[in-house]
Amino acid sequence: MHIIESGNVAAALGVKLSRAQVIAAYPITPQTPLTEKLSEFIESGEMEAQYVPVESEHSAMAVCIASSSAGARAFTATSANGLLYMHEQIQWAAGARLPIVMCVVNRGVGAPWTIWNDHQDSISQRDTGWIQYYVNDHQQIIDGVIKAFMLAEEVMIPVMLCYDGYLLSHTYMPFEVPEASAVDAFLPPYKPAYALDPENPANLNTVTMPDVRLDAKGRLAHGYMEIRYLLQEDLIRTIDVMARIDESFRKHFGRGGSPYYETYQCEDAEFIAVSLGSLSYHLRDVVDMLRADGFKVGVMSVHLYRPFPAEAIADALAGSTGIVVFEKALSYGYQGALCSDIKSALYHKGVDGSRMPFVHNYILGLGGREIRTTDLCEAFRKSCTEGAAPTDELRWLGLKI
Amino acid sequence: MTHTKTTILSLPEEEFVNPGTRACAGCALGTAYRVALKAMGRNTILVVPPSCLTVLQGLYPIAATKLPSLNVTFASTAAAATGLTSALKALGKTDINVVAWAGDGGTSDIGLQALSGAAERGDNFLFICYDNEGYMNTGVQRSGTTPQGAITSNTPLKGKLQQKKDVPSIMAAHGISYVATCSAAYPLDLYDKVRKAMTLPGVKYINIHIPCPPGWGFDTRYAVKVGKLAVETGLYELYEVENSVSRLSGASRKLIDKRALVPVSEYFRAQSRFKLMREAQIGEIQKQIDARWVRYFESPEDNGES
């Protein structure tokens, strides 16, 4: 069925179709309409799930952690400071290997207070062991939620599905809502290898020693470091699993084919703009404008940010002359996190002495600062004209200081 | 609610704690944990934040408990218990009990918000605060429930200046179905109260007074003696709050019949943590206890004060 609805409703519909069993919800702008919609589905009987109106985001993730540990499919959503308040719990969910799905409706973080969009909230949670997937439109939101549950449960790692606050959460777009029976055929019920059970007791997440240790039956059990190593190994494995799930989704629903990133006009591009989220669709207009002026440009939007599909991204970018990374977040004291990751991914392409593309990094749109198409166009044009810069200096777009 | 009181002879023999826990010598938590688990029975899932109980339950991959247990972050105990009850409801396993076990810091300080939230929502689980009156697991720092005058690692020279936070009253103010106070020194009373709590709806709250030999400063063989002194002096009261009515229970109820309290100085002098307390201070506390208990003696059925 084709409908026109907001991005938050697209997410809620995806959660309903995924038959999530426990929903933990705490209000925060711009996520709130998502979990409001879920409360409506549940109260009306359209959706069968436990809705827990928790007293904080820290508790929201606690509800997800515990319900997932008991074998239920768990979902929550948040933004900005709500996500930051969960930080301890986010690390816990990943370490405990729980397939929780959380929508992060991207918003800038305080102080000072801002309610508007940027990506600092989810970027600041980059190193927690979660899968991070950024989507660009409403169709990708609803499809992304369904794929996220599949992915999380296959690798037993939680997933953040990130989309732009307001730009996607509160705007209306047409999108296809998959049939419930088709989703059921794609996504089987959650069957964990172990769930808390009095018949088969276990003491989960207890204090674990620096070294490996024998259990009561004399079998060697992992130490803390082995448990953390396996999280990293499984995250790396997730890159291939994501491609497989995307392909399976394409077969079921006819949509997909770009599990890691999405490109526009990159086939012959000499200069490629790279970004996360809806900004990459904005940059498509810029690409069209610069192409009309004779510049061979394209844009890449990174979907799978953690685990970082470094090889695929480096392969796609290595042949270009220049890369311009536009980011709505930064690793304070250095540069944009995505920019660092792309440079790191490219590094092994250059070790044999072959020519490397230059990389420019623009920070823009922080705290909802308007991103003007003409500014994007001029910045991208300047990078194409200017070529490699003598220093790694961070460039700011739209700054009025 | 009336039911036969459990005796040492009628206490179930099945054990849910394996021999050889990592608790300190003389720790009263071991007794309370062992007896309360008997009351809960096998069909129970535990939720435990970092605390002495984390240590007692053992280091991966060896566990002292025979019940499934979910270790959670410090502030999230009650919310995690909610998560378990929600999942069990979603999965149709509503016959499984959920019991949270947190220390006094994990209850009265960092865990209070989540506990209050769960109580307000009416989620169905038992929350036990085992109250050893300080952050014992991290080396005896003051908590919200450390009593006034007690020396701790971070009130080293003056003792704690503030009064003990009354968490049972805070929980009773939520209008929950059951609030009770117990002491590890009276395990059968604890057993009966846990049994009763398991039959009631919503959040149930039980506070257990847990004498701590290294934290309180007494010999490892005196945990029961010190625990009993706290009750016999009238300082720590055993009571239940049901339907917003508070009643003294167990050994505290018996004190009304005896009409005699042990001088509170005996309790303070039995523990080195109170060595800074002067006679005048102890006298002041004795006066407060006496004033409270005169009311109980006069109207034994109306001891609504908790």
Interface residues (C-beta under 8 A of the other chain):
Chain A: Q21 V22 A24 A49 Q50 V52 P53 V54 E55 S56 H58 S59 A60 M61 A62 V63 C64 I65 A66 S67 S68 S69 A70 G71 A72 A74 E88 Q89 W92 L196 D197 P198 N200 P201 A202 N203 L204 N205 T206 V207 T208 M209 R213 D215 A216 A221
Chain B: R42 N43 T44 I45 V47 T54 V55 Q57 G58 L59 Y60 P61 I62 A63 T65 K66 L67 P68 S69 L70 N71 V72 T73 A75 S76 A78 A79 A80 A81 T82 G83 L84 S86 A87 L88 K89 A90 L91 I96 Q113 A114 S116 G117 E120 R121 D123
